[in-house]
Amino acid sequence: NAGIAPESLVKAAQAAEVPIYPIGLGSEKQPRNVRLVDLESPSRVFPGDSFQILAYVQADGLEGRTVKVKLEQHTADDKPLSPPVVLERRITLGADGHIDPINFEWTPEALGRFQWVAEIESTPADDLDANDNRRSSQVEVIERRSHVMLIAGGPSRDYRFLRNMLYRDPTTQVDVLLQTAPAGAAQEANEVLIDFPTDKDTLFSYDAIVAFDPDWDALTRDQIQLIDEWVADKAGGLVVVAGPVHTPNWTRIQSAGSTDAKWTTLRSLYPVVFYRSGAASIQLGRTASSEPWPLKFTDEGRRAQFLWLTDSPTESETIWNDFAGVYGYQALRDVKPGAQVYAQFADPQAATGSDLPVYMAGHFYGAGRVFYMGSGEIWRLNELDPSYFSTFYTKLIRHVSQGRLLRDSSRGLLLVDKERASLGDTLTIRAALSDEQYRPLTLDQVTASLLPPNGNRVSIPLKRLTGAERPGMYSGQFTATEAGDYRLELAIPGATMELLRREVKVKLPAREIESPQRNDVLLSQLAKQTGGAYSVGFAAATGASTGTSITNQLRAKDQTTYLPGTADPDFEQSLMTWLLVLISTALCLEWLVRRLYKLA
């Protein structure tokens, strides 16, 4: 119901030399209305972990007024809890069209699926449409400990602080692999690894791997390939921290026959591109400063909530500004396309041209995430407050491993191209599936089940993508034909108890409700640019109030068109008359001649 763009309409009218004479009806003032634009929440959370629910409120004609927004927890079938759980906020509405975010925070204890319902309390006199005052969002609370592996080429301070922190965290199981530690060395960890895992079952059980300047050369090509599969196919979260010992060595390794695949796979995991061997790049290896330099966060870095050291972005930015900084970084040739740069090393002497060295960057790699840091010096945050170090790594690990939280099975991942859509949108479904041995599934087709708002379950075929970037990928589509919540389910073939789920929220566009006022500016422009005239109301259009009606302003556009091969009625009538006279005259002359010669 948006129609074509005004620019296209003007061009078409100008090309056809057709003036437009709009008649404006209704009021030019925005009616009073307040509505809930959206309600955002994580789909899954852990018990004991606080999470945020964001409600977005928009109002027109109510600037400065105060309204109450209520958030209530319901059961999965939308029934209030007993005793009720209700959170309330009062906000002062902003200017017309301004969207005010309201942040609710909750720490769940009970397990299960819950519906959170937000509602604005308003009076009918101040609200054009009360039906847009309510929004809901579903959150599932699951009990599951995060499984994290730490691998380090040496006992750096970040490694030791993080190991101790995770070991004391009851919600985390941490396994460590210190490559320089002798066999039998005691460490604070749930399990001390002697070697990097070589089987899929073991590696695929981890949610995140944090690697501090690891000696990748000690891993085989198969182990590197296993990491690649874990990130890309199993949504693993990988944090790679550069260091002064091993990073400069492996990044300068040139292609060397059979080992080239190992280093190619490893380099593809990183969101950045390193310099390789050569005289120029040797000088551009790891660089350290004699004094600390602060981190310069990009716009993307300032918006990234997982880098906030407190719940307030302003306070967090102040803390990072107070941070003395770091000494080292890794010189990089470039950042990969699609990667996000979050922070830079602020030493202007280290800049290449106008670009400062990248210190923090990240990108999606298949279904997982990879985050890069230029050095392991976050421990220096302890100078400000020891809690900042814990907050940084806790949020970072959860960020890179959030794809694991959305998984229902280790054998598959179900994705939709957008979890919030408008009525009429076509949504694409993608599934990455594997068999019991974690090999890509080879079936030509699998069937997903879609439960729309009306409750009538529909089967959706997902066909195997033969030209996909990775085997075992399936795809299908469905169209959102009604507003509401859609639930998508996919049973993994051969796994009776494993069901992949996804939810999609579809809303009805409300363009007429959002902007019901008369648009005098647009209508005047349409008339002016096409040579017409704009009239406000029927009185002006008919000339009752202005004395000049639209009909008097219309210019005559009579046209004469000659159609070849079409008879002229007047000429045809004249022709037929003269033909009749000619024939009659001929007959009369014939009769007269015959009489004179006595032939008749």
KEMARZA-577749 format. One record per residue (C-alpha): residue in three letters; z, x, y. Coordinates in steps of 0.5 Angstrom, whole numbers, plus 500, padded with zeros to 3 digits. Example, Ala and Ser with C-alpha at 12.3 -4.5 7.8 and 13.67 -1.06 7.14 Angstrom:
// KEMARZA-577749
ALA516525491/SER514527498/
END
This chain:
// KEMARZA-577749
ASN500500500/ALA499506505/GLY492505506/ILE487510509/ALA489515514/PRO487513521/GLU483519522/SER478517517/LEU478510520/VAL476512526/LYS471517524/ALA468511520/ALA468506526/GLN465512530/ALA459513525/ALA458506525/GLU458505532/VAL463499531/PRO469498536/ILE476496534/TYR480491538/PRO487491535/ILE492485536/GLY499487536/LEU504482533/GLY511483531/SER517487535/GLU516494537/LYS523496536/GLN526498529/PRO530493526/ARG537495524/ASN538497517/VAL542502513/ARG540504506/LEU541509501/VAL535514500/ASP537517494/LEU543519489/GLU543526486/SER547529480/PRO546534475/SER544531468/ARG549535464/VAL556538466/PHE562541462/PRO569538462/GLY573542467/ASP567544471/SER567541478/PHE560538480/GLN557535486/ILE554528487/LEU550528493/ALA548521497/TYR543521502/VAL544515507/GLN539513513/ALA540508518/ASP536505524/GLY538502530/LEU546504528/GLU547511531/GLY554512532/ARG556507528/THR561508522/VAL560506515/LYS564507508/VAL560509502/LYS563508496/LEU562512489/GLU564509483/GLN564511476/HIS562507470/THR560507463/ALA553508460/ASP552501460/ASP554500467/LYS561497467/PRO566499471/LEU572504468/SER579501467/PRO583504471/PRO577505476/VAL575511478/VAL572510486/LEU571516491/GLU570514498/ARG567517504/ARG566514512/ILE560517516/THR558516523/LEU550514522/GLY546519526/ALA539518530/ASP534513528/GLY531515521/HIS536521520/ILE538522513/ASP545524513/PRO547527506/ILE554525503/ASN557530498/PHE562528493/GLU565532488/TRP568531481/THR572535476/PRO570531469/GLU575531463/ALA573526458/LEU566527454/GLY560522454/ARG555519458/PHE557516465/GLN554512470/TRP555514477/VAL554508482/ALA554509490/GLU554503495/ILE554502502/GLU559497505/SER555494511/THR555487515/PRO549482514/ALA548483522/ASP547490521/ASP543491515/LEU536488515/ASP535489507/ALA542489503/ASN538491496/ASP537498498/ASN544499499/ARG546501492/ARG543507488/SER546510481/SER545516477/GLN547518470/VAL551524468/GLU553527461/VAL559531460/ILE558535454/GLU563540451/ARG560547449/ARG562554451/SER557558454/HIS555564450/VAL554570454/MET551577452/LEU553584456/ILE548590455/ALA549596459/GLY547603459/GLY553606461/PRO560603463/SER559601470/ARG564598474/ASP560591475/TYR559591467/ARG567592466/PHE569587471/LEU564582469/ARG566583461/ASN574582463/MET572576467/LEU568573462/TYR573575456/ARG579571460/ASP575565461/PRO576560456/THR569556457/THR566563455/GLN564567449/VAL562574451/ASP559579446/VAL558586449/LEU553592447/LEU555598451/GLN550603449/THR554609450/ALA560607447/PRO562610440/ALA563606434/GLY569603433/ALA571603441/ALA575597443/GLN573593448/GLU575586451/ALA570582448/ASN570576443/GLU565581439/VAL563588440/LEU556589438/ILE553595435/ASP546594436/PHE542589439/PRO540583435/THR534583430/ASP534576428/LYS532569431/ASP538565429/THR543570432/LEU539572439/PHE537564440/SER545562440/TYR546566447/ASP545562453/ALA545568458/ILE544576457/VAL546580463/ALA543587462/PHE546593467/ASP541599467/PRO540598459/ASP536603455/TRP530599453/ASP527605450/ALA533604444/LEU530597443/THR524596438/ARG518593440/ASP520587435/GLN527586439/ILE523586446/GLN519581443/LEU525577441/ILE528577448/ASP521574450/GLU521569446/TRP528567447/VAL527566455/ALA520563454/ASP521558449/LYS529557448/ALA530557456/GLY535563455/GLY537566462/LEU536573463/VAL540577469/VAL537585469/VAL540590474/ALA537596476/GLY541603475/PRO540610477/VAL539612469/HIS535608465/THR531604470/PRO527610473/ASN525613466/TRP522606463/THR519604469/ARG514610469/ILE512610462/GLN505610461/SER501606456/ALA502610449/GLY498607444/SER502602439/THR508602444/ASP504599450/ALA505592447/LYS513593448/TRP513596455/THR508590457/THR512585454/LEU518588458/ARG515589464/SER512581464/LEU519579464/TYR521582470/PRO520578477/VAL518585480/VAL513590479/PHE515597479/TYR512604481/ARG509608475/SER509615474/GLY505620479/ALA507624484/ALA507618489/SER511614485/ILE516619483/GLN518620491/LEU519612491/GLY523612485/ARG531610485/THR533611492/ALA540611495/SER543611502/SER549616504/GLU552609507/PRO552602505/TRP547597508/PRO548590508/LEU544585504/LYS539581508/PHE538574505/THR531571506/ASP531563508/GLU530562500/GLY536566499/ARG540562504/ARG538556501/ALA540558494/GLN547555492/PHE548559486/LEU549565491/TRP554561496/LEU561565495/THR564558497/ASP562551497/SER560551505/PRO553555506/THR556557513/GLU562560511/SER558563505/GLU553566510/THR559569514/ILE562572508/TRP556576506/ASN555578513/ASP562581513/PHE560585506/ALA559592508/GLY553592503/VAL551597497/TYR548604497/GLY543603492/TYR536600490/GLN530600486/ALA524602490/LEU518597488/ARG511596488/ASP511589489/VAL513582487/LYS510578482/PRO506571484/GLY511565484/ALA517569484/GLN522568489/VAL525574494/TYR533572495/ALA535578499/GLN533585501/PHE536592502/ALA537592510/ASP536599511/PRO530600516/GLN529607514/ALA527604507/ALA522599509/THR515600507/GLY511598513/SER514592515/ASP517590508/LEU524591507/PRO526593499/VAL527587495/TYR534587492/MET535580489/ALA529576486/GLY528571481/HIS522567477/PHE521562472/TYR519565465/GLY516560461/ALA522555460/GLY527560462/ARG529564468/VAL530571470/PHE534574476/TYR533581478/MET538586482/GLY537592485/SER543595483/GLY550594480/GLU554594486/ILE557587487/TRP564589485/ARG564592492/LEU566584494/ASN573585491/GLU574589498/LEU574582501/ASP577578496/PRO577579488/SER575571487/TYR568573490/PHE566577485/SER568572480/THR564566484/PHE558570484/TYR557572477/THR559565474/LYS554561479/LEU549566477/ILE550566470/ARG550558470/HIS544558474/VAL539562470/SER542559463/GLN541552466/GLY535550462/ARG540551456/LEU544546458/LEU539541458/ARG537543451/ASP539538446/SER536542440/SER535550439/ARG528548436/GLY525544442/LEU525543449/LEU522536452/LEU520537460/VAL517532465/ASP513534471/LYS518530475/GLU524527474/ARG524522480/ALA517519481/SER514513485/LEU512506482/GLY505507479/ASP505515478/THR503518472/LEU508523469/THR506528464/ILE510530458/ARG511537455/ALA514539449/ALA515546446/LEU517545439/SER518549433/ASP520549425/GLU526550421/GLN524558421/TYR523558429/ARG516558428/PRO511554433/LEU510547430/THR503546428/LEU502539427/ASP497536431/GLN501530434/VAL508528435/THR510521437/ALA515520443/SER519514444/LEU519511452/LEU525506454/PRO523503460/PRO527499465/ASN525492461/GLY528495455/ASN521494451/ARG521501447/VAL514504447/SER511510443/ILE507515446/PRO503520442/LEU504528444/LYS498532442/ARG498539441/LEU495543446/THR490548443/GLY489552449/ALA496553451/GLU499559454/ARG504559448/PRO503556441/GLY507550439/MET506546446/TYR505538446/SER503534452/GLY502527453/GLN502522459/PHE505515461/THR505511468/ALA511508471/THR509501471/GLU516498474/ALA522501478/GLY528503475/ASP531508470/TYR526511464/ARG529514458/LEU524519454/GLU526521447/LEU523525441/ALA525526434/ILE524533432/PRO520533426/GLY524535420/ALA530535423/THR534528422/MET540529427/GLU536533433/LEU533528438/LEU531531445/ARG532527451/ARG529526458/GLU531521464/VAL526519469/LYS528515476/VAL522511478/LYS523507485/LEU519502489/PRO516505495/ALA518501501/ARG514503507/GLU514496510/ILE521496510/GLU522503512/SER517502518/PRO516495520/GLN516496527/ARG509495531/ASN506501532/ASP503501539/VAL501508540/LEU497508533/LEU494502535/SER492504542/GLN489510539/LEU485506534/ALA482502540/LYS481508545/GLN477513540/THR472507538/GLY471504545/GLY475498543/ALA481495547/TYR488494544/SER492487546/VAL499485545/GLY500478542/PHE495472541/ALA496471549/ALA493477551/ALA487477546/THR485470548/GLY486471555/ALA491466556/SER496472560/THR490477562/GLY484472564/THR480476559/SER479475552/ILE477479547/THR470475546/ASN468477553/GLN469484552/LEU465484546/ARG458487547/ALA452484544/LYS449488539/ASP443484537/GLN438487532/THR431486531/THR429488524/TYR422488521/LEU421487514/PRO414490511/GLY411485506/THR414479509/ALA410473512/ASP411471519/PRO412463519/ASP408462526/PHE402466524/GLU402463517/GLN402456520/SER396458525/LEU392461519/MET393455515/THR391450520/TRP384454522/LEU383455515/LEU383447514/VAL379446520/LEU374451518/ILE373448511/SER373441514/THR367444518/ALA363447513/LEU364440508/CYS361436514/LEU355441516/GLU354441508/TRP354433508/LEU350433515/VAL344437512/ARG344433505/ARG343427509/LEU337430514/TYR333432508/LYS335426504/LEU338430499/ALA344425499/
END
